């Protein structure tokens, strides 16, 4: 029997669907806030990206017609691969404190992407968040103050507010071009 790469760890709320991908089996604190307005499906993702993408697409396709995907650093590659392979299903991707994502050619990616970084991360590695976002088509960068690392656990309300607006407005989501920060 093969070990599963994707496991459902939470299903809460009603409305438009949001899938939160995490490397661990603890649901995101931001998921609790998002569940007030959305149906939040939380998944633990492990194993090879290609296997996880296939399993996740099958699981999501059985539950919803379209979804917004939110991924932690460890599952960012899976989220991006899912968006490339299943653009009809994945309408937005938000990457929370992502690290370099290498899944090949993203030039054809049409899905809006939001990359959330803690403001402290931009001072430790100046330019890294902007460089990360430039490598992904249709990517917007957002800094969250007083947080680094697992932003959705450190500042769940701030992250949920940004995700809420991004899920609802998709490519019309606008970050203030002057400072790229939420709740300065």
C-alpha positions in Angstrom: 0.0 0.0 0.0 1.4 3.4 -1.0 1.6 6.2 1.5 -0.5 9.2 0.7 1.2 12.5 -0.1 -1.9 14.5 0.9 -4.1 14.2 3.9 -7.2 16.3 4.7 -6.8 17.8 8.2 -9.6 20.2 8.3 -12.9 21.3 6.6 -14.7 24.3 8.0 -16.8 27.2 6.9 -19.0 27.9 3.9 -18.7 29.9 0.7 -15.9 30.1 -1.8 -13.3 27.4 -1.3 -9.8 28.0 0.0 -7.3 25.1 0.3 -4.5 25.7 2.9 -1.5 23.5 2.3 0.9 22.8 5.2 3.8 20.5 5.7 2.7 19.7 9.2 -0.7 18.3 10.5 -1.6 21.4 12.5 -4.1 23.7 10.8 -3.1 27.3 10.2 -4.4 29.9 12.7 -5.4 32.0 9.8 -7.7 29.2 8.6 -9.9 29.8 11.7 -10.3 33.4 10.7 -10.8 32.6 7.0 -13.5 30.0 7.9 -15.8 32.9 8.9 -16.2 33.8 5.2 -14.9 30.8 3.2 -15.0 27.1 3.1 -11.5 26.2 4.2 -10.0 22.9 3.4 -6.7 22.2 5.2 -4.3 19.7 3.9 -1.0 18.2 5.1 1.3 17.8 2.1 4.3 15.5 2.1 6.3 13.5 -0.4 7.2 14.2 -3.9 5.6 17.3 -5.5 4.3 15.4 -8.6 2.5 12.8 -6.5 1.1 15.4 -4.2 -0.2 17.5 -7.1 -2.0 14.5 -8.6 -3.5 13.5 -5.3 -4.5 17.0 -4.4 -6.1 17.8 -7.8 -8.2 14.6 -7.5 -9.2 15.4 -3.9 -10.0 19.1 -4.7 -11.8 18.3 -8.0 -14.1 15.9 -6.1 -15.1 18.7 -3.7 -15.1 22.0 -5.7 -15.1 23.5 -9.2 -12.5 26.2 -8.3 -10.3 27.1 -5.4 -7.8 29.6 -4.0 -4.7 27.9 -2.7 -2.6 29.1 0.3 0.7 27.4 0.9 3.4 27.5 3.6 7.1 27.5 2.6 7.4 23.7 2.5 4.4 23.2 0.3 4.9 26.2 -2.0 6.3 24.1 -4.9 3.3 21.8 -4.7 0.9 24.9 -4.8 2.7 26.4 -7.8 2.8 23.0 -9.7 -0.9 22.6 -9.0 -1.6 26.1 -10.4 0.4 25.3 -13.6 -1.1 21.9 -14.1 -4.7 22.7 -13.1 -5.3 26.4 -14.0 -9.0 25.6 -14.5 -9.3 24.6 -10.8 -6.8 27.0 -9.1 -7.9 30.6 -9.3 -5.3 32.2 -7.0 -2.2 31.1 -5.1 -0.9 32.7 -2.0 2.6 31.8 -0.7 3.2 32.4 3.0 6.9 33.0 3.8 8.0 31.1 0.7 11.5 30.0 -0.2 12.8 29.5 -3.7 10.3 27.6 -5.7 11.8 25.6 -8.6 9.2 23.8 -10.7 10.4 24.7 -14.1 9.0 27.1 -16.6 6.4 29.5 -15.1 6.2 31.8 -18.1 2.7 30.5 -19.0 1.3 30.9 -15.5 -1.8 33.1 -15.6 -3.0 32.5 -12.0 -2.5 35.5 -9.8 0.1 34.9 -7.0 0.5 36.7 -3.7 3.8 36.3 -1.8 3.6 37.2 1.8 6.8 37.9 3.8 7.4 39.2 7.3 8.9 42.7 7.3 11.8 41.3 9.3 12.7 38.9 6.4 13.3 41.8 4.1 15.9 43.3 6.4 17.7 39.9 6.9 17.9 39.3 3.2 17.4 42.6 1.4 16.0 42.2 -2.0 15.2 38.5 -1.6 11.4 38.9 -1.4 11.3 41.2 -4.5 13.6 38.8 -6.4 11.4 35.9 -5.5 8.3 37.7 -6.7 10.0 38.9 -10.0 10.6 35.2 -10.9 6.9 34.4 -10.9 4.5 35.9 -13.5 1.6 37.9 -12.1 3.0 37.9 -8.6 2.4 40.6 -6.0 4.5 41.1 -2.9 3.2 41.9 0.5 5.0 42.5 3.8 3.4 41.8 7.1 4.8 43.7 10.1 5.8 42.2 13.4 6.1 38.7 12.0 8.5 36.4 10.4 8.6 32.7 9.6 5.1 31.2 10.0 3.2 34.4 9.4 -0.2 32.8 9.4 0.5 31.6 12.9 2.3 34.7 14.2 -0.2 37.3 12.7 -3.3 35.3 11.7 -5.7 38.2 11.5 -3.3 40.3 9.3 -2.6 37.4 7.0 -6.3 36.4 6.8 -7.2 40.0 5.9 -4.8 40.0 3.0 -5.8 36.5 1.9 -9.5 37.5 2.1 -9.0 40.5 -0.2 -6.8 38.5 -2.6 -9.3 35.5 -2.8 -12.2 37.9 -3.4 -10.5 40.3 -5.8 -8.0 38.0 -7.5 -6.0 40.0 -10.1 -7.7 43.2 -9.0 -6.0 42.9 -5.6 -3.9 45.9 -5.2 -1.1 46.4 -2.7 -0.2 50.0 -2.0 2.7 50.5 -4.4 4.4 53.0 -2.0 5.3 50.5 0.7 3.9 47.0 0.0 2.9 46.5 3.6 -0.3 45.4 5.4 -1.1 46.9 8.8 2.2 48.9 9.1 
